[in-house]
Structure formats: structure tokens, C-alpha cells
Amino acid sequence: MDTLDSTEMRAFRREVRDFVAANLPKPLEQRCRQGFHPSKEDMREWTAILHGKGWSAPHWPTRYGGTGWSPLKRMVFDIELAEAWAPAPSPFGLHLIGPVIYTFGTEQQKERYLPRILDGSEFWCQGYSEPNAGSDLASLRTAAKREGDCYRVNGQKIWTSQAQFADWIFCLVRTDNSGKKQNGISMLLIDMHSPGVTVKPIITQDMDHYVNEVFFEDVRVPAENLIGEENAGWRYAKFLLENERTSSAYLPQAKQDMKRLRELIDRMRDEHSEGIDDEALDTECAALEIEVAAHELAIYRILTDNASSQADTAASMVKIQGARLQQRLSALWVEVLGMHGLPLFQPHREHDFGDPAAMGAMSQFLIRRAVSIYGGTNEIQHGIIAKRGLHL
Amino acid sequence: MSDAMAQRRPLALGLSDDERQLQDSIERFIDHEYDLMRRRAALAEGGDDPALWRQIAELGWLGACLPETDGGYAQSPKEALILLEQFGRGLVLAPVLDAMLVPSAILRAAGQGEREAGLLMAMMSGERRLALAWAEPGRRYDLRPLTTQARHDGHQWRLQGTKATVLGAPQADTLLVSAATEQGSVLMRVPADAPGLSMTSYLTIGGQSAADLFFADVRVADDALVASAESAGAALQAGWDWGAAGACAEALGAMRAALTLTLKYVDTREQFSQRLSRFQVIQHRLAAMALELEYSQALLPLLTAHLDQRGQRSSAVIAGVRSRISAAARMVTGDAVQLHGGIGVTDEAAVSHYFRRVVALDQAWGGHRFHLQRYRQQRRDHDLIHA
């Protein structure tokens, strides 16, 4: 069994740290340190650099370009990257559709899509939610009708992250209306550059643009872009969700946030800001340090199969706690900043006002209200624990 | 910072085969030989069950409380935590923490392991019990003695003062007493039958016996000094680290049992023509309790890694873990009472015993708020796992 404290693991940490120090471009590091979401270019550049080392998809099987590392080692890797201010790569190809393609896809699909996910040259987005299919995802209505060797797709997706620059969308579509609603769903890979696809931005409360509405109007999709079997899409969607049990728990991000918070507090103290010596702030910081440790150990228990709960229940628990941590950490961050939290910063622009360390803080705080909503709300996760874990 | 890693044992996330065997045998013992009836019988006898203490010693479990270097057979503190967790689950009324773990940790931390080898052996065999007298009236969790004073007079020490709520004192043959001297705080070993020492005994809400101690010019020999002014603070801290850690393990067992009881209850009790377990509000509350239990369990390896390590960082980590588990235990056992409804607040219901046990552990070894502040003030870095 892997241990955290083995000589091998320590050497591995050093290797990763040295690699990032030597290879992470300074502007990317700077933007990450400030708390901004990575841009498309940042993600592409960093994924290509990792790919050069063979590290862009550590969790994939070796024959598809992965590393064969244990789950614990992969988590250690992700944490090292985050703590060295490396931008998180886009998850939609590497973490979500990639594993579906190498598990259920045809040989042609594997050859066509996997290499370009690995090297970061193609971007993906996820076509799941619809205006009337949120938590109740199986109620989705975007329709795909088989016409010869094509599907004709009509409908609308919403909350689609990164659709504005994605090359492909993996989409849940309805191919049958006759039976149980979960049984009439298929998974299609759709070229975002196809005629009839329209992307409309949704601006979130932090005044930034991550999510979109995506409209499909008589979009023709080759039948060879179907994943697996028709009407079995719900199964692949569930596999996709369950494949990465701990990646939605945001542990590397929490550790990065904690580091950012400490650096901010220490710097303010060095600059003789008396306001920072506030017992209530320090108490919340101390409580969060303990909470991050509990989160980290809970995740290691899952990764080393030591969790007392069943795996899917434990995954819901760390998703809930991960979201809470994301929210509490960013709340404390803006609280520490005081007045410096107020300016409205635009990512990736030069600003001649405000505290350079603080530019992403308020934006993160505001957008992270969504962390407990997407990927299954905290309420849905409680329901999963109750039903599958406690058999209620 | 580089030596900070060496300040703890490697983190072991799961149980070894030996540890699992120990856990299984304790579980079996509780399931077959212990129940609420036996606990009630002990409560009627002032919180003591001498036959049980002998049994525990014969099974070798008190030996699991001492490391091999001191004559026991513990490979790590994990064995003792397993014992306490199971005793917490089974509501077993036995002073493993107060009569064995805390006092022996103090003797060891004070460098008395070799000199007191005979005493430690007698503790392991169940013949002798110690009690730690540290608290003084009105001074909450202040570990520095003030009103209990010791004066060196020729070849003896003379003690004067009062100690409050000394857990296990009525059954102890020897007391470890903190006292103020002109040189600073010291720890003394005082026979329970020393002339001039009197006590008022009573039962605590957690079921344990306790006493207030009164020292009226109690005289003990020179060699009664367990820890001098140089070492007493660290020794007392080592004992308290064990107290806080043991409280975590026991609370964890109590939480698990309280959740199990509640799951059973909501699946049988009906209101509004359906079982309570059908209500979403009840389901979500139980899910939240299960989450708290899982996160508490996850923190336990940090205790094993830091107990007996000496040093401020280790004490800070233990305090941090204690604050988190204490909050979880209050939430889980409190909600367990709530979901039981009226029956939950009765003495008859097992769930109320778990709640009271958890509250008693908070009172005795500090709860969430106290330990969070201790962690905050004593931490040297900001990561409990990696230094």
C-alpha cells in the first residue's frame, strides 16, 4: 500500500516540484497566484508542457498515454502542481470524456480524439443541463433523430462551461421517448463548429464569462460520433461521474487556497497592517486549516480504500465538504482583504488600481457559490448518502 | 522545518492485521459480555466495576496502553485508541483513560519510566490505579497549579490546598498531584491514604466516579517528586495530550453507536402514517451525521502520529483534531437525541448515555472552542499533515 511518508513519495514530490519550477511559464504562475481562472491559452500551454513530460493525463491507462501511478500518487501530483501555482487543465477532455472514450469508444474514436486531449490541442465541453433538466437531469429533451448515417440534433443546453472556446461537446441527447426517461438517452460527440450550433454567453455574478447556453438547430452529427450503444447514454454518463470520485472534492485547490491565504496574511503583517492581528480572523483560519486536513485525510482514505463508507457515499461526502471549503476559504480571503476586495477586476487585463495579490479574490468568492450547485447539488449529495449509504 | 517531519510517526491510514485482530476481539467482548445492564449496575456502585477492570487486565488490554520500551506491548498509540473507540461504542464504564493512559503518559514523559517500572507493571496487571489531580476550583483548564502548594521541608514535602473533580480518585491508590512551589509547578506522587488527605466522592454525568481532594499539611517523602519545575509542564502536557486524544477515540465510538441506534429508530417509528426514515428532512440530517463521522474517523491517524512525540507542534495538532472531533461528536450525538424525540432525553434511552458521555469528555478534556484556541495559539505552521 502507498504511504504518504515513504522515501519514494518524498522523492516524487521533489521531482514534481523541480519540474514545475523549471517549466511553468511566469505569466501563468502569476495569474494563478492572483486567483484568476486560467484562460484557454494558459490551459493549452500548460497541458502541452505536461504532455511533453508524459504527465498530462496521469490517471489514464498507460497504453493511452497515462502514467500507471496509484490514485494516492496522482493526488499528491495534483497537490504539488496546485501548490506551485500551476493552472488546472480543462477537466472536460482529460477527466470527463477521455475515460469514457477509452472505455466505451470505438478504435476510430480513440485514435481521433484521445491524442488531441492529451496534448491540449482540442478543447471539450459538457452538454448535460438543460433549462428544465437540472438536478433532474434525466428529464432532458434535446432530441437526436437518426436519418441515414447521421443524427439530426435540435434543442438547447445550459450552464455549459468553456463552450465559447470548445472544439467539441459531449452531449446527452434524447433518442427515445417511449419508456423510462433514463432509457431513451444517448451520448453524442458533436463538433462545435458544425452549422446550426450557436453559443450564447451567460455572465455570472462575478461579471466574468465561463458558462453559456448552447443551441442546436438541425445540427447534423455523423452516426459514428455515437458513444457505445444508442439509448445507453445514461450508463456512460454515470460512469463518467463515478470514474473520478475525488476530483470534484477540490483538494488541490483547497491546499492552494490555504497557501494563498497564508501568503496574503503574512505579507499584510510584514507591511505592519495591524488590522490583520484579529483573533476572530485567525480563529477561522485555524479552523479551516483543521478542516483542510480532515478533507485531505478523508480523500486519502478513499484513495487507499480505507473509507468505512462505501465508495460512492464517500465521494458524495467529499464533494459536499469540498464545496463548503471552497466557499469558506474564499470568504475568509475577501474578509482579510477588507476594502481591497471591492474593486471589480477584469481577468487578463492590466489594472492600475487595487492590490495585485487580491485581483481574483472577490471573483472567486462570487463564482464559488456555484460549486455546491453544479455536479450534483449538496442537497442531491445528501440524498445519495441517505439512500445508498444509509439505505433510507 | 526539515526536522518537523521527524517529529511525528509516519501516517498509517488503515489498520494492520494485528490491530484489526485486537479490534475484533474487543468488539466480540463488548457484544457478548457488556451491555447497558452492566453499565447501570456499575453506576449503582458509584461508577466502578472492579470485576471488569480485572477482566480487561487479564485480556492484556491494559498492556496495549504501554509501549514495549516501558514493558507493555503497544507498537504505537493506535492500540490504545482502538480500545477507547470500542469502549466508547459499547458505553463501557472503565477508567482506561483516567487511571491508566494519562498517568502512565505523565510518568513516562517525566522520565520516570525506569524508576517506576514496578508501578507501571502493577498498573498493567490491574492491581494499581492512579488518578491525575490537576484541576483547581474556579480555574477552568489552567494547567498551572496555584492554590495547591508544596513546600520542601527537610527530607519531605508538605502539601496544602484543594483539587477539583479528580476523575477516578475514589478508586485510585496513588494520586499524581500538581502543586505550586517557589521554583515553579511540580508533580508529586501522593498515596491516597496519606494522613491529612481527605476527599468528597461523587458520580459524574459521564458515569465515572470522581472526588474533590483536600490537602491539609499532607507530608510525603523526598522521592515523591515525579516531575520538578523543569519537567512538570511538559509532563502534564503529555498527559493532557493523551486525555484529549483518548477523548477523541471514545467520542468517535460513541458517535458511531448513536448514529446506528438512530438509523434503527427512524426505520421503525411512524408519524403521519409513515416511517420517519421516509422524510427527506430526516434523511438529510442523518446523511450530515454520517459525514461528520467519516471526517472524524479520517483525522484519527494524526493522533497516532503525534502522541508521545513531545513538543509544541504535536500538542497543537492533537488540539486541532480534538476541536474538530469534539464539534462532530456534539453534533452527531445531539442530533441523535433530537431524532429520537422525547424518548431521547430519558435516562432509559441508550442514546442519552452516548450524549452524556460525549459532553462529559468535553468537560473533562476540553471541547471544540477550547482546543481550537489552543491549536490557534500553539501552531507553528499551518498544515497539520505536512510540515
Boltz contact constraints between the chains, C-beta under 6 A:
constraints:
  - contact:
      token1: [A, 4]
      token2: [B, 11]
      max_distance: 6.0
  - contact:
      token1: [A, 5]
      token2: [B, 10]
      max_distance: 6.0
  - contact:
      token1: [A, 262]
      token2: [B, 382]
      max_distance: 6.0
  - contact:
      token1: [A, 282]
      token2: [B, 376]
      max_distance: 6.0
  - contact:
      token1: [A, 283]
      token2: [B, 376]
      max_distance: 6.0
  - contact:
      token1: [A, 286]
      token2: [B, 375]
      max_distance: 6.0
  - contact:
      token1: [A, 286]
      token2: [B, 376]
      max_distance: 6.0
  - contact:
      token1: [A, 289]
      token2: [B, 382]
      max_distance: 6.0
  - contact:
      token1: [A, 290]
      token2: [B, 320]
      max_distance: 6.0
  - contact:
      token1: [A, 290]
      token2: [B, 324]
      max_distance: 6.0
  - contact:
      token1: [A, 293]
      token2: [B, 384]
      max_distance: 6.0
  - contact:
      token1: [A, 293]
      token2: [B, 385]
      max_distance: 6.0
  - contact:
      token1: [A, 294]
      token2: [B, 295]
      max_distance: 6.0
  - contact:
      token1: [A, 294]
      token2: [B, 298]
      max_distance: 6.0
  - contact:
      token1: [A, 294]
      token2: [B, 299]
      max_distance: 6.0
  - contact:
      token1: [A, 294]
      token2: [B, 324]
      max_distance: 6.0
  - contact:
      token1: [A, 296]
      token2: [B, 385]
      max_distance: 6.0
  - contact:
      token1: [A, 297]
      token2: [B, 298]
      max_distance: 6.0
  - contact:
      token1: [A, 297]
      token2: [B, 299]
      max_distance: 6.0
  - contact:
      token1: [A, 298]
      token2: [B, 295]
      max_distance: 6.0
  - contact:
      token1: [A, 298]
      token2: [B, 298]
      max_distance: 6.0
  - contact:
      token1: [A, 300]
      token2: [B, 13]
      max_distance: 6.0
  - contact:
      token1: [A, 301]
      token2: [B, 13]
      max_distance: 6.0
  - contact:
      token1: [A, 301]
      token2: [B, 298]
      max_distance: 6.0
  - contact:
      token1: [A, 304]
      token2: [B, 13]
      max_distance: 6.0
  - contact:
      token1: [A, 306]
      token2: [B, 13]
      max_distance: 6.0
  - contact:
      token1: [A, 306]
      token2: [B, 14]
      max_distance: 6.0
  - contact:
      token1: [A, 309]
      token2: [B, 294]
      max_distance: 6.0
  - contact:
      token1: [A, 317]
      token2: [B, 291]
      max_distance: 6.0
  - contact:
      token1: [A, 317]
      token2: [B, 294]
      max_distance: 6.0
  - contact:
      token1: [A, 382]
      token2: [B, 284]
      max_distance: 6.0
  - contact:
      token1: [A, 382]
      token2: [B, 287]
      max_distance: 6.0
  - contact:
      token1: [A, 385]
      token2: [B, 287]
      max_distance: 6.0
  - contact:
      token1: [A, 385]
      token2: [B, 290]
      max_distance: 6.0
  - contact:
      token1: [A, 386]
      token2: [B, 283]
      max_distance: 6.0
  - contact:
      token1: [A, 386]
      token2: [B, 287]
      max_distance: 6.0
  - contact:
      token1: [A, 390]
      token2: [B, 263]
      max_distance: 6.0
  - contact:
      token1: [A, 390]
      token2: [B, 286]
      max_distance: 6.0
  - contact:
      token1: [A, 392]
      token2: [B, 277]
      max_distance: 6.0
  - contact:
      token1: [A, 392]
      token2: [B, 283]
      max_distance: 6.0
